Amino acid sequence: MTFQAYLDNIRAKTGKGVDDFKNLADEKGFTQQGKLKEGVKAGEIVKWLKDDFGLGRGHAMAIYAVLKPAKTPLTR
């Protein structure tokens, strides 16, 4: 499954897209301006998304990946 397919499935299940989850994560205090706050762990995001939206680990980790900025740019 592609990353985009994960995001499409999340939207189909929850009715929410990436921007919606960024806003909700801000409201919950996990992020600030759409970026994951330092010290917030993947398990916290997974639990939130499972409890509030019924997402499984794989789909929740896709949202976590969107929230977590890359440490280094992808280059070849």
PDB file of N, H, CA, C and O in Angstrom:
ATOM      1  N   MET A   1       0.850  -1.170   0.000  1.00  0.00           N
ATOM      2  CA  MET A   1       0.000   0.000   0.000  1.00  0.00           C
ATOM      3  C   MET A   1       0.898   1.235   0.000  1.00  0.00           C
ATOM      4  O   MET A   1       1.867   1.306   0.755  1.00  0.00           O
ATOM      5  N   THR A   2       0.573   2.195  -0.840  1.00  0.00           N
ATOM      6  H   THR A   2      -0.215   2.137  -1.454  1.00  0.00           H
ATOM      7  CA  THR A   2       1.355   3.426  -0.888  1.00  0.00           C
ATOM      8  C   THR A   2       0.986   4.338   0.275  1.00  0.00           C
ATOM      9  O   THR A   2      -0.058   4.178   0.907  1.00  0.00           O
ATOM     10  N   PHE A   3       1.849   5.277   0.536  1.00  0.00           N
ATOM     11  H   PHE A   3       2.697   5.407   0.022  1.00  0.00           H
ATOM     12  CA  PHE A   3       1.582   6.238   1.610  1.00  0.00           C
ATOM     13  C   PHE A   3       0.295   7.000   1.319  1.00  0.00           C
ATOM     14  O   PHE A   3      -0.518   7.215   2.218  1.00  0.00           O
ATOM     15  N   GLN A   4       0.109   7.407   0.072  1.00  0.00           N
ATOM     16  H   GLN A   4       0.769   7.233  -0.658  1.00  0.00           H
ATOM     17  CA  GLN A   4      -1.109   8.132  -0.304  1.00  0.00           C
ATOM     18  C   GLN A   4      -2.341   7.262  -0.090  1.00  0.00           C
ATOM     19  O   GLN A   4      -3.393   7.768   0.299  1.00  0.00           O
ATOM     20  N   ALA A   5      -2.224   5.964  -0.338  1.00  0.00           N
ATOM     21  H   ALA A   5      -1.369   5.553  -0.654  1.00  0.00           H
ATOM     22  CA  ALA A   5      -3.358   5.058  -0.105  1.00  0.00           C
ATOM     23  C   ALA A   5      -3.726   5.028   1.378  1.00  0.00           C
ATOM     24  O   ALA A   5      -4.907   4.986   1.722  1.00  0.00           O
ATOM     25  N   TYR A   6      -2.728   5.049   2.250  1.00  0.00           N
ATOM     26  H   TYR A   6      -1.768   5.083   1.970  1.00  0.00           H
ATOM     27  CA  TYR A   6      -3.006   5.127   3.690  1.00  0.00           C
ATOM     28  C   TYR A   6      -3.808   6.396   3.990  1.00  0.00           C
ATOM     29  O   TYR A   6      -4.818   6.343   4.693  1.00  0.00           O
ATOM     30  N   LEU A   7      -3.359   7.527   3.461  1.00  0.00           N
ATOM     31  H   LEU A   7      -2.539   7.570   2.890  1.00  0.00           H
ATOM     32  CA  LEU A   7      -4.043   8.790   3.719  1.00  0.00           C
ATOM     33  C   LEU A   7      -5.461   8.790   3.141  1.00  0.00           C
ATOM     34  O   LEU A   7      -6.388   9.312   3.761  1.00  0.00           O
ATOM     35  N   ASP A   8      -5.623   8.209   1.963  1.00  0.00           N
ATOM     36  H   ASP A   8      -4.870   7.785   1.460  1.00  0.00           H
ATOM     37  CA  ASP A   8      -6.956   8.105   1.351  1.00  0.00           C
ATOM     38  C   ASP A   8      -7.880   7.239   2.201  1.00  0.00           C
ATOM     39  O   ASP A   8      -9.052   7.569   2.383  1.00  0.00           O
ATOM     40  N   ASN A   9      -7.353   6.131   2.721  1.00  0.00           N
ATOM     41  H   ASN A   9      -6.401   5.863   2.574  1.00  0.00           H
ATOM     42  CA  ASN A   9      -8.154   5.242   3.571  1.00  0.00           C
ATOM     43  C   ASN A   9      -8.537   5.922   4.884  1.00  0.00           C
ATOM     44  O   ASN A   9      -9.640   5.724   5.393  1.00  0.00           O
ATOM     45  N   ILE A  10      -7.631   6.716   5.424  1.00  0.00           N
ATOM     46  H   ILE A  10      -6.735   6.877   5.010  1.00  0.00           H
ATOM     47  CA  ILE A  10      -7.923   7.454   6.653  1.00  0.00           C
ATOM     48  C   ILE A  10      -9.063   8.434   6.403  1.00  0.00           C
ATOM     49  O   ILE A  10      -9.979   8.548   7.219  1.00  0.00           O
ATOM     50  N   ARG A  11      -9.009   9.140   5.280  1.00  0.00           N
ATOM     51  H   ARG A  11      -8.266   9.048   4.618  1.00  0.00           H
ATOM     52  CA  ARG A  11     -10.077  10.090   4.943  1.00  0.00           C
ATOM     53  C   ARG A  11     -11.406   9.351   4.769  1.00  0.00           C
ATOM     54  O   ARG A  11     -12.445   9.814   5.241  1.00  0.00           O
ATOM     55  N   ALA A  12     -11.368   8.209   4.094  1.00  0.00           N
ATOM     56  H   ALA A  12     -10.524   7.833   3.711  1.00  0.00           H
ATOM     57  CA  ALA A  12     -12.601   7.437   3.881  1.00  0.00           C
ATOM     58  C   ALA A  12     -13.195   6.975   5.212  1.00  0.00           C
ATOM     59  O   ALA A  12     -14.414   6.987   5.385  1.00  0.00           O
ATOM     60  N   LYS A  13     -12.344   6.571   6.145  1.00  0.00           N
ATOM     61  H   LYS A  13     -11.354   6.561   6.005  1.00  0.00           H
ATOM     62  CA  LYS A  13     -12.821   6.060   7.434  1.00  0.00           C
ATOM     63  C   LYS A  13     -13.294   7.172   8.366  1.00  0.00           C
ATOM     64  O   LYS A  13     -14.301   7.018   9.058  1.00  0.00           O
ATOM     65  N   THR A  14     -12.567   8.297   8.386  1.00  0.00           N
ATOM     66  H   THR A  14     -11.749   8.422   7.823  1.00  0.00           H
ATOM     67  CA  THR A  14     -12.832   9.341   9.379  1.00  0.00           C
ATOM     68  C   THR A  14     -13.508  10.584   8.813  1.00  0.00           C
ATOM     69  O   THR A  14     -14.093  11.370   9.558  1.00  0.00           O
ATOM     70  N   GLY A  15     -13.429  10.762   7.501  1.00  0.00           N
ATOM     71  H   GLY A  15     -12.953  10.124   6.896  1.00  0.00           H
ATOM     72  CA  GLY A  15     -13.927  11.992   6.895  1.00  0.00           C
ATOM     73  C   GLY A  15     -12.968  13.162   7.075  1.00  0.00           C
ATOM     74  O   GLY A  15     -13.310  14.306   6.775  1.00  0.00           O
ATOM     75  N   LYS A  16     -11.768  12.870   7.567  1.00  0.00           N
ATOM     76  H   LYS A  16     -11.491  11.941   7.811  1.00  0.00           H
ATOM     77  CA  LYS A  16     -10.784  13.919   7.845  1.00  0.00           C
ATOM     78  C   LYS A  16      -9.520  13.693   7.020  1.00  0.00           C
ATOM     79  O   LYS A  16      -9.090  12.563   6.788  1.00  0.00           O
ATOM     80  N   GLY A  17      -8.940  14.820   6.584  1.00  0.00           N
ATOM     81  H   GLY A  17      -9.290  15.738   6.772  1.00  0.00           H
ATOM     82  CA  GLY A  17      -7.705  14.777   5.830  1.00  0.00           C
ATOM     83  C   GLY A  17      -6.520  15.214   6.676  1.00  0.00           C
ATOM     84  O   GLY A  17      -6.648  15.457   7.876  1.00  0.00           O
ATOM     85  N   VAL A  18      -5.385  15.309   6.040  1.00  0.00           N
ATOM     86  H   VAL A  18      -5.281  15.112   5.065  1.00  0.00           H
ATOM     87  CA  VAL A  18      -4.135  15.660   6.721  1.00  0.00           C
ATOM     88  C   VAL A  18      -4.260  16.993   7.449  1.00  0.00           C
ATOM     89  O   VAL A  18      -3.867  17.101   8.610  1.00  0.00           O
ATOM     90  N   ASP A  19      -4.800  18.003   6.787  1.00  0.00           N
ATOM     91  H   ASP A  19      -5.120  17.916   5.843  1.00  0.00           H
ATOM     92  CA  ASP A  19      -4.911  19.319   7.427  1.00  0.00           C
ATOM     93  C   ASP A  19      -5.820  19.269   8.656  1.00  0.00           C
ATOM     94  O   ASP A  19      -5.562  19.942   9.653  1.00  0.00           O
ATOM     95  N   ASP A  20      -6.883  18.470   8.576  1.00  0.00           N
ATOM     96  H   ASP A  20      -7.093  17.923   7.766  1.00  0.00           H
ATOM     97  CA  ASP A  20      -7.772  18.308   9.731  1.00  0.00           C
ATOM     98  C   ASP A  20      -7.012  17.721  10.915  1.00  0.00           C
ATOM     99  O   ASP A  20      -7.144  18.194  12.044  1.00  0.00           O
ATOM    100  N   PHE A  21      -6.211  16.684  10.651  1.00  0.00           N
ATOM    101  H   PHE A  21      -6.104  16.299   9.734  1.00  0.00           H
ATOM    102  CA  PHE A  21      -5.453  16.057  11.736  1.00  0.00           C
ATOM    103  C   PHE A  21      -4.385  16.989  12.288  1.00  0.00           C
ATOM    104  O   PHE A  21      -4.099  16.958  13.485  1.00  0.00           O
ATOM    105  N   LYS A  22      -3.791  17.818  11.433  1.00  0.00           N
ATOM    106  H   LYS A  22      -4.024  17.843  10.460  1.00  0.00           H
ATOM    107  CA  LYS A  22      -2.820  18.803  11.922  1.00  0.00           C
ATOM    108  C   LYS A  22      -3.504  19.777  12.875  1.00  0.00           C
ATOM    109  O   LYS A  22      -2.958  20.103  13.929  1.00  0.00           O
ATOM    110  N   ASN A  23      -4.694  20.241  12.510  1.00  0.00           N
ATOM    111  H   ASN A  23      -5.137  19.976  11.653  1.00  0.00           H
ATOM    112  CA  ASN A  23      -5.436  21.168  13.379  1.00  0.00           C
ATOM    113  C   ASN A  23      -5.842  20.494  14.682  1.00  0.00           C
ATOM    114  O   ASN A  23      -5.724  21.094  15.751  1.00  0.00           O
ATOM    115  N   LEU A  24      -6.319  19.256  14.606  1.00  0.00           N
ATOM    116  H   LEU A  24      -6.415  18.768  13.738  1.00  0.00           H
ATOM    117  CA  LEU A  24      -6.718  18.530  15.817  1.00  0.00           C
ATOM    118  C   LEU A  24      -5.525  18.273  16.730  1.00  0.00           C
ATOM    119  O   LEU A  24      -5.643  18.375  17.951  1.00  0.00           O
ATOM    120  N   ALA A  25      -4.376  17.941  16.144  1.00  0.00           N
ATOM    121  H   ALA A  25      -4.280  17.858  15.152  1.00  0.00           H
ATOM    122  CA  ALA A  25      -3.167  17.701  16.941  1.00  0.00           C
ATOM    123  C   ALA A  25      -2.730  18.985  17.639  1.00  0.00           C
ATOM    124  O   ALA A  25      -2.255  18.942  18.773  1.00  0.00           O
ATOM    125  N   ASP A  26      -2.888  20.130  16.968  1.00  0.00           N
ATOM    126  H   ASP A  26      -3.274  20.165  16.046  1.00  0.00           H
ATOM    127  CA  ASP A  26      -2.605  21.425  17.605  1.00  0.00           C
ATOM    128  C   ASP A  26      -3.524  21.626  18.807  1.00  0.00           C
ATOM    129  O   ASP A  26      -3.073  22.003  19.888  1.00  0.00           O
ATOM    130  N   GLU A  27      -4.826  21.368  18.604  1.00  0.00           N
ATOM    131  H   GLU A  27      -5.192  21.061  17.725  1.00  0.00           H
ATOM    132  CA  GLU A  27      -5.807  21.536  19.682  1.00  0.00           C
ATOM    133  C   GLU A  27      -5.503  20.624  20.871  1.00  0.00           C
ATOM    134  O   GLU A  27      -5.698  21.015  22.022  1.00  0.00           O
ATOM    135  N   LYS A  28      -5.024  19.404  20.589  1.00  0.00           N
ATOM    136  H   LYS A  28      -4.866  19.087  19.654  1.00  0.00           H
ATOM    137  CA  LYS A  28      -4.703  18.441  21.644  1.00  0.00           C
ATOM    138  C   LYS A  28      -3.378  18.767  22.335  1.00  0.00           C
ATOM    139  O   LYS A  28      -3.082  18.221  23.397  1.00  0.00           O
ATOM    140  N   GLY A  29      -2.582  19.654  21.736  1.00  0.00           N
ATOM    141  H   GLY A  29      -2.822  20.097  20.872  1.00  0.00           H
ATOM    142  CA  GLY A  29      -1.294  20.021  22.326  1.00  0.00           C
ATOM    143  C   GLY A  29      -0.138  19.134  21.901  1.00  0.00           C
ATOM    144  O   GLY A  29       0.947  19.216  22.476  1.00  0.00           O
ATOM    145  N   PHE A  30      -0.354  18.291  20.905  1.00  0.00           N
ATOM    146  H   PHE A  30      -1.236  18.225  20.438  1.00  0.00           H
ATOM    147  CA  PHE A  30       0.728  17.435  20.399  1.00  0.00           C
ATOM    148  C   PHE A  30       1.649  18.199  19.452  1.00  0.00           C
ATOM    149  O   PHE A  30       2.837  17.898  19.339  1.00  0.00           O
ATOM    150  N   THR A  31       1.082  19.182  18.785  1.00  0.00           N
ATOM    151  H   THR A  31       0.117  19.426  18.877  1.00  0.00           H
ATOM    152  CA  THR A  31       1.840  19.945  17.797  1.00  0.00           C
ATOM    153  C   THR A  31       1.643  21.432  18.034  1.00  0.00           C
ATOM    154  O   THR A  31       0.771  21.870  18.785  1.00  0.00           O
ATOM    155  N   GLN A  32       2.493  22.178  17.360  1.00  0.00           N
ATOM    156  H   GLN A  32       3.201  21.822  16.751  1.00  0.00           H
ATOM    157  CA  GLN A  32       2.349  23.631  17.344  1.00  0.00           C
ATOM    158  C   GLN A  32       2.522  24.058  15.899  1.00  0.00           C
ATOM    159  O   GLN A  32       3.564  23.807  15.294  1.00  0.00           O
ATOM    160  N   GLN A  33       1.517  24.697  15.351  1.00  0.00           N
ATOM    161  H   GLN A  33       0.670  24.901  15.843  1.00  0.00           H
ATOM    162  CA  GLN A  33       1.507  25.108  13.945  1.00  0.00           C
ATOM    163  C   GLN A  33       1.769  23.928  13.012  1.00  0.00           C
ATOM    164  O   GLN A  33       2.496  24.052  12.027  1.00  0.00           O
ATOM    165  N   GLY A  34       1.171  22.790  13.333  1.00  0.00           N
ATOM    166  H   GLY A  34       0.580  22.689  14.133  1.00  0.00           H
ATOM    167  CA  GLY A  34       1.262  21.625  12.469  1.00  0.00           C
ATOM    168  C   GLY A  34       2.531  20.802  12.593  1.00  0.00           C
ATOM    169  O   GLY A  34       2.684  19.814  11.875  1.00  0.00           O
ATOM    170  N   LYS A  35       3.438  21.172  13.470  1.00  0.00           N
ATOM    171  H   LYS A  35       3.313  21.974  14.053  1.00  0.00           H
ATOM    172  CA  LYS A  35       4.697  20.429  13.652  1.00  0.00           C
ATOM    173  C   LYS A  35       4.709  19.796  15.036  1.00  0.00           C
ATOM    174  O   LYS A  35       4.349  20.430  16.028  1.00  0.00           O
ATOM    175  N   LEU A  36       5.125  18.553  15.083  1.00  0.00           N
ATOM    176  H   LEU A  36       5.417  18.038  14.277  1.00  0.00           H
ATOM    177  CA  LEU A  36       5.170  17.797  16.331  1.00  0.00           C
ATOM    178  C   LEU A  36       6.062  18.501  17.350  1.00  0.00           C
ATOM    179  O   LEU A  36       7.186  18.893  17.037  1.00  0.00           O
ATOM    180  N   LYS A  37       5.555  18.657  18.567  1.00  0.00           N
ATOM    181  H   LYS A  37       4.642  18.339  18.821  1.00  0.00           H
ATOM    182  CA  LYS A  37       6.358  19.253  19.637  1.00  0.00           C
ATOM    183  C   LYS A  37       7.430  18.270  20.080  1.00  0.00           C
ATOM    184  O   LYS A  37       7.226  17.056  20.046  1.00  0.00           O
ATOM    185  N   GLU A  38       8.556  18.794  20.489  1.00  0.00           N
ATOM    186  H   GLU A  38       8.722  19.780  20.516  1.00  0.00           H
ATOM    187  CA  GLU A  38       9.648  17.964  20.975  1.00  0.00           C
ATOM    188  C   GLU A  38       9.167  17.151  22.179  1.00  0.00           C
ATOM    189  O   GLU A  38       8.488  17.675  23.063  1.00  0.00           O
ATOM    190  N   GLY A  39       9.524  15.882  22.202  1.00  0.00           N
ATOM    191  H   GLY A  39      10.076  15.456  21.485  1.00  0.00           H
ATOM    192  CA  GLY A  39       9.171  15.010  23.315  1.00  0.00           C
ATOM    193  C   GLY A  39       7.884  14.227  23.128  1.00  0.00           C
ATOM    194  O   GLY A  39       7.613  13.300  23.891  1.00  0.00           O
ATOM    195  N   VAL A  40       7.079  14.580  22.121  1.00  0.00           N
ATOM    196  H   VAL A  40       7.299  15.333  21.501  1.00  0.00           H
ATOM    197  CA  VAL A  40       5.850  13.827  21.869  1.00  0.00           C
ATOM    198  C   VAL A  40       6.231  12.538  21.145  1.00  0.00           C
ATOM    199  O   VAL A  40       6.890  12.563  20.105  1.00  0.00           O
ATOM    200  N   LYS A  41       5.810  11.427  21.709  1.00  0.00           N
ATOM    201  H   LYS A  41       5.275  11.406  22.554  1.00  0.00           H
ATOM    202  CA  LYS A  41       6.173  10.108  21.186  1.00  0.00           C
ATOM    203  C   LYS A  41       5.094   9.564  20.249  1.00  0.00           C
ATOM    204  O   LYS A  41       3.924   9.938  20.335  1.00  0.00           O
ATOM    205  N   ALA A  42       5.515   8.684  19.366  1.00  0.00           N
ATOM    206  H   ALA A  42       6.465   8.381  19.296  1.00  0.00           H
ATOM    207  CA  ALA A  42       4.587   8.062  18.418  1.00  0.00           C
ATOM    208  C   ALA A  42       3.451   7.356  19.144  1.00  0.00           C
ATOM    209  O   ALA A  42       2.304   7.413  18.700  1.00  0.00           O
ATOM    210  N   GLY A  43       3.752   6.695  20.248  1.00  0.00           N
ATOM    211  H   GLY A  43       4.684   6.648  20.609  1.00  0.00           H
ATOM    212  CA  GLY A  43       2.729   5.959  20.992  1.00  0.00           C
ATOM    213  C   GLY A  43       1.592   6.845  21.467  1.00  0.00           C
ATOM    214  O   GLY A  43       0.445   6.403  21.528  1.00  0.00           O
ATOM    215  N   GLU A  44       1.898   8.094  21.805  1.00  0.00           N
ATOM    216  H   GLU A  44       2.830   8.453  21.755  1.00  0.00           H
ATOM    217  CA  GLU A  44       0.856   9.033  22.235  1.00  0.00           C
ATOM    218  C   GLU A  44      -0.092   9.350  21.078  1.00  0.00           C
ATOM    219  O   GLU A  44      -1.309   9.413  21.257  1.00  0.00           O
ATOM    220  N   ILE A  45       0.476   9.546  19.902  1.00  0.00           N
ATOM    221  H   ILE A  45       1.464   9.494  19.757  1.00  0.00           H
ATOM    222  CA  ILE A  45      -0.328   9.846  18.717  1.00  0.00           C
ATOM    223  C   ILE A  45      -1.156   8.631  18.330  1.00  0.00           C
ATOM    224  O   ILE A  45      -2.340   8.757  18.019  1.00  0.00           O
ATOM    225  N   VAL A  46      -0.538   7.450  18.349  1.00  0.00           N
ATOM    226  H   VAL A  46       0.424   7.347  18.602  1.00  0.00           H
ATOM    227  CA  VAL A  46      -1.253   6.216  18.008  1.00  0.00           C
ATOM    228  C   VAL A  46      -2.428   6.002  18.953  1.00  0.00           C
ATOM    229  O   VAL A  46      -3.523   5.663  18.505  1.00  0.00           O
ATOM    230  N   LYS A  47      -2.220   6.192  20.249  1.00  0.00           N
ATOM    231  H   LYS A  47      -1.331   6.467  20.613  1.00  0.00           H
ATOM    232  CA  LYS A  47      -3.303   6.009  21.225  1.00  0.00           C
ATOM    233  C   LYS A  47      -4.442   6.992  20.969  1.00  0.00           C
ATOM    234  O   LYS A  47      -5.610   6.606  20.959  1.00  0.00           O
ATOM    235  N   TRP A  48      -4.103   8.249  20.764  1.00  0.00           N
ATOM    236  H   TRP A  48      -3.153   8.563  20.772  1.00  0.00           H
ATOM    237  CA  TRP A  48      -5.113   9.264  20.481  1.00  0.00           C
ATOM    238  C   TRP A  48      -5.948   8.881  19.253  1.00  0.00           C
ATOM    239  O   TRP A  48      -7.178   8.903  19.296  1.00  0.00           O
ATOM    240  N   LEU A  49      -5.262   8.529  18.160  1.00  0.00           N
ATOM    241  H   LEU A  49      -4.263   8.511  18.125  1.00  0.00           H
ATOM    242  CA  LEU A  49      -5.973   8.231  16.919  1.00  0.00           C
ATOM    243  C   LEU A  49      -6.786   6.943  17.019  1.00  0.00           C
ATOM    244  O   LEU A  49      -7.841   6.827  16.395  1.00  0.00           O
ATOM    245  N   LYS A  50      -6.306   5.981  17.795  1.00  0.00           N
ATOM    246  H   LYS A  50      -5.449   6.076  18.302  1.00  0.00           H
ATOM    247  CA  LYS A  50      -7.066   4.751  18.011  1.00  0.00           C
ATOM    248  C   LYS A  50      -8.302   5.042  18.855  1.00  0.00           C
ATOM    249  O   LYS A  50      -9.408   4.622  18.513  1.00  0.00           O
ATOM    250  N   ASP A  51      -8.111   5.759  19.952  1.00  0.00           N
ATOM    251  H   ASP A  51      -7.213   6.100  20.229  1.00  0.00           H
ATOM    252  CA  ASP A  51      -9.219   6.046  20.873  1.00  0.00           C
ATOM    253  C   ASP A  51     -10.283   6.937  20.235  1.00  0.00           C
ATOM    254  O   ASP A  51     -11.478   6.675  20.377  1.00  0.00           O
ATOM    255  N   ASP A  52      -9.858   7.979  19.539  1.00  0.00           N
ATOM    256  H   ASP A  52      -8.888   8.192  19.424  1.00  0.00           H
ATOM    257  CA  ASP A  52     -10.810   8.968  19.025  1.00  0.00           C
ATOM    258  C   ASP A  52     -11.353   8.642  17.635  1.00  0.00           C
ATOM    259  O   ASP A  52     -12.457   9.064  17.290  1.00  0.00           O
ATOM    260  N   PHE A  53     -10.588   7.895  16.833  1.00  0.00           N
ATOM    261  H   PHE A  53      -9.692   7.553  17.113  1.00  0.00           H
ATOM    262  CA  PHE A  53     -10.998   7.674  15.444  1.00  0.00           C
ATOM    263  C   PHE A  53     -11.007   6.206  15.020  1.00  0.00           C
ATOM    264  O   PHE A  53     -11.388   5.893  13.892  1.00  0.00           O
ATOM    265  N   GLY A  54     -10.595   5.307  15.906  1.00  0.00           N
ATOM    266  H   GLY A  54     -10.286   5.561  16.823  1.00  0.00           H
ATOM    267  CA  GLY A  54     -10.594   3.883  15.579  1.00  0.00           C
ATOM    268  C   GLY A  54      -9.549   3.482  14.560  1.00  0.00           C
ATOM    269  O   GLY A  54      -9.690   2.454  13.898  1.00  0.00           O
ATOM    270  N   LEU A  55      -8.492   4.287  14.425  1.00  0.00           N
ATOM    271  H   LEU A  55      -8.378   5.122  14.963  1.00  0.00           H
ATOM    272  CA  LEU A  55      -7.439   3.946  13.462  1.00  0.00           C
ATOM    273  C   LEU A  55      -6.511   2.892  14.034  1.00  0.00           C
ATOM    274  O   LEU A  55      -6.225   2.880  15.231  1.00  0.00           O
ATOM    275  N   GLY A  56      -6.047   2.010  13.167  1.00  0.00           N
ATOM    276  H   GLY A  56      -6.280   2.020  12.194  1.00  0.00           H
ATOM    277  CA  GLY A  56      -5.055   1.022  13.563  1.00  0.00           C
ATOM    278  C   GLY A  56      -3.667   1.636  13.570  1.00  0.00           C
ATOM    279  O   GLY A  56      -3.479   2.790  13.183  1.00  0.00           O
ATOM    280  N   ARG A  57      -2.700   0.850  14.015  1.00  0.00           N
ATOM    281  H   ARG A  57      -2.853  -0.087  14.329  1.00  0.00           H
ATOM    282  CA  ARG A  57      -1.334   1.348  14.157  1.00  0.00           C
ATOM    283  C   ARG A  57      -0.754   1.876  12.844  1.00  0.00           C
ATOM    284  O   ARG A  57      -0.161   2.955  12.825  1.00  0.00           O
ATOM    285  N   GLY A  58      -0.913   1.146  11.765  1.00  0.00           N
ATOM    286  H   GLY A  58      -1.395   0.270  11.780  1.00  0.00           H
ATOM    287  CA  GLY A  58      -0.339   1.571  10.484  1.00  0.00           C
ATOM    288  C   GLY A  58      -0.878   2.907  10.012  1.00  0.00           C
ATOM    289  O   GLY A  58      -0.123   3.776   9.574  1.00  0.00           O
ATOM    290  N   HIS A  59      -2.193   3.064  10.105  1.00  0.00           N
ATOM    291  H   HIS A  59      -2.806   2.358  10.460  1.00  0.00           H
ATOM    292  CA  HIS A  59      -2.802   4.314   9.674  1.00  0.00           C
ATOM    293  C   HIS A  59      -2.436   5.453  10.627  1.00  0.00           C
ATOM    294  O   HIS A  59      -2.198   6.577  10.186  1.00  0.00           O
ATOM    295  N   ALA A  60      -2.390   5.171  11.912  1.00  0.00           N
ATOM    296  H   ALA A  60      -2.583   4.258  12.271  1.00  0.00           H
ATOM    297  CA  ALA A  60      -1.998   6.192  12.879  1.00  0.00           C
ATOM    298  C   ALA A  60      -0.542   6.614  12.657  1.00  0.00           C
ATOM    299  O   ALA A  60      -0.208   7.791  12.794  1.00  0.00           O
ATOM    300  N   MET A  61       0.311   5.668  12.318  1.00  0.00           N
ATOM    301  H   MET A  61       0.041   4.712  12.207  1.00  0.00           H
ATOM    302  CA  MET A  61       1.712   6.004  12.061  1.00  0.00           C
ATOM    303  C   MET A  61       1.857   6.857  10.802  1.00  0.00           C
ATOM    304  O   MET A  61       2.795   7.647  10.699  1.00  0.00           O
ATOM    305  N   ALA A  62       0.951   6.709   9.856  1.00  0.00           N
ATOM    306  H   ALA A  62       0.189   6.067   9.940  1.00  0.00           H
ATOM    307  CA  ALA A  62       0.973   7.570   8.667  1.00  0.00           C
ATOM    308  C   ALA A  62       0.704   9.018   9.081  1.00  0.00           C
ATOM    309  O   ALA A  62       1.359   9.937   8.590  1.00  0.00           O
ATOM    310  N   ILE A  63      -0.251   9.216   9.975  1.00  0.00           N
ATOM    311  H   ILE A  63      -0.783   8.469  10.373  1.00  0.00           H
ATOM    312  CA  ILE A  63      -0.524  10.570  10.471  1.00  0.00           C
ATOM    313  C   ILE A  63       0.670  11.080  11.273  1.00  0.00           C
ATOM    314  O   ILE A  63       1.051  12.244  11.147  1.00  0.00           O
ATOM    315  N   TYR A  64       1.258  10.219  12.093  1.00  0.00           N
ATOM    316  H   TYR A  64       0.948   9.273  12.195  1.00  0.00           H
ATOM    317  CA  TYR A  64       2.451  10.608  12.854  1.00  0.00           C
ATOM    318  C   TYR A  64       3.565  11.060  11.901  1.00  0.00           C
ATOM    319  O   TYR A  64       4.250  12.047  12.168  1.00  0.00           O
ATOM    320  N   ALA A  65       3.738  10.347  10.807  1.00  0.00           N
ATOM    321  H   ALA A  65       3.181   9.546  10.589  1.00  0.00           H
ATOM    322  CA  ALA A  65       4.774  10.708   9.832  1.00  0.00           C
ATOM    323  C   ALA A  65       4.517  12.080   9.224  1.00  0.00           C
ATOM    324  O   ALA A  65       5.456  12.821   8.934  1.00  0.00           O
ATOM    325  N   VAL A  66       3.260  12.413   9.034  1.00  0.00           N
ATOM    326  H   VAL A  66       2.498  11.811   9.269  1.00  0.00           H
ATOM    327  CA  VAL A  66       2.910  13.726   8.503  1.00  0.00           C
ATOM    328  C   VAL A  66       3.237  14.820   9.532  1.00  0.00           C
ATOM    329  O   VAL A  66       3.692  15.906   9.173  1.00  0.00           O
ATOM    330  N   LEU A  67       3.000  14.520  10.793  1.00  0.00           N
ATOM    331  H   LEU A  67       2.630  13.638  11.084  1.00  0.00           H
ATOM    332  CA  LEU A  67       3.224  15.511  11.852  1.00  0.00           C
ATOM    333  C   LEU A  67       4.692  15.698  12.213  1.00  0.00           C
ATOM    334  O   LEU A  67       5.111  16.779  12.627  1.00  0.00           O
ATOM    335  N   LYS A  68       5.464  14.634  12.050  1.00  0.00           N
ATOM    336  H   LYS A  68       5.125  13.756  11.713  1.00  0.00           H
ATOM    337  CA  LYS A  68       6.870  14.672  12.459  1.00  0.00           C
ATOM    338  C   LYS A  68       7.739  15.172  11.300  1.00  0.00           C
ATOM    339  O   LYS A  68       7.773  14.554  10.236  1.00  0.00           O
ATOM    340  N   PRO A  69       8.431  16.276  11.506  1.00  0.00           N
ATOM    341  CA  PRO A  69       9.303  16.761  10.441  1.00  0.00           C
ATOM    342  C   PRO A  69      10.498  15.827  10.225  1.00  0.00           C
ATOM    343  O   PRO A  69      11.012  15.229  11.170  1.00  0.00           O
ATOM    344  N   ALA A  70      10.920  15.715   8.991  1.00  0.00           N
ATOM    345  H   ALA A  70      10.503  16.201   8.223  1.00  0.00           H
ATOM    346  CA  ALA A  70      12.081  14.884   8.659  1.00  0.00           C
ATOM    347  C   ALA A  70      13.327  15.484   9.306  1.00  0.00           C
ATOM    348  O   ALA A  70      13.501  16.702   9.331  1.00  0.00           O
ATOM    349  N   LYS A  71      14.193  14.612   9.831  1.00  0.00           N
ATOM    350  H   LYS A  71      14.051  13.622   9.811  1.00  0.00           H
ATOM    351  CA  LYS A  71      15.429  15.091  10.468  1.00  0.00           C
ATOM    352  C   LYS A  71      16.426  15.589   9.426  1.00  0.00           C
ATOM    353  O   LYS A  71      17.151  16.557   9.659  1.00  0.00           O
ATOM    354  N   THR A  72      16.454  14.923   8.285  1.00  0.00           N
ATOM    355  H   THR A  72      15.866  14.137   8.096  1.00  0.00           H
ATOM    356  CA  THR A  72      17.349  15.349   7.214  1.00  0.00           C
ATOM    357  C   THR A  72      16.576  15.296   5.906  1.00  0.00           C
ATOM    358  O   THR A  72      15.693  14.455   5.738  1.00  0.00           O
ATOM    359  N   PRO A  73      16.899  16.180   4.990  1.00  0.00           N
ATOM    360  CA  PRO A  73      16.203  16.151   3.701  1.00  0.00           C
ATOM    361  C   PRO A  73      16.578  14.888   2.931  1.00  0.00           C
ATOM    362  O   PRO A  73      17.699  14.388   3.033  1.00  0.00           O
ATOM    363  N   LEU A  74      15.630  14.394   2.170  1.00  0.00           N
ATOM    364  H   LEU A  74      14.720  14.800   2.087  1.00  0.00           H
ATOM    365  CA  LEU A  74      15.879  13.214   1.352  1.00  0.00           C
ATOM    366  C   LEU A  74      16.635  13.619   0.107  1.00  0.00           C
ATOM    367  O   LEU A  74      16.112  14.349  -0.734  1.00  0.00           O
ATOM    368  N   THR A  75      17.860  13.149  -0.014  1.00  0.00           N
ATOM    369  H   THR A  75      18.285  12.555   0.670  1.00  0.00           H
ATOM    370  CA  THR A  75      18.662  13.452  -1.196  1.00  0.00           C
ATOM    371  C   THR A  75      19.369  12.199  -1.653  1.00  0.00           C
ATOM    372  O   THR A  75      19.528  11.244  -0.894  1.00  0.00           O
ATOM    373  N   ARG A  76      19.777  12.212  -2.860  1.00  0.00           N
ATOM    374  H   ARG A  76      19.648  12.988  -3.477  1.00  0.00           H
ATOM    375  CA  ARG A  76      20.550  11.094  -3.402  1.00  0.00           C
ATOM    376  C   ARG A  76      21.818  11.607  -4.009  1.00  0.00           C
ATOM    377  O   ARG A  76      22.616  10.825  -4.524  1.00  0.00           O
TER     378      ARG A  76
END
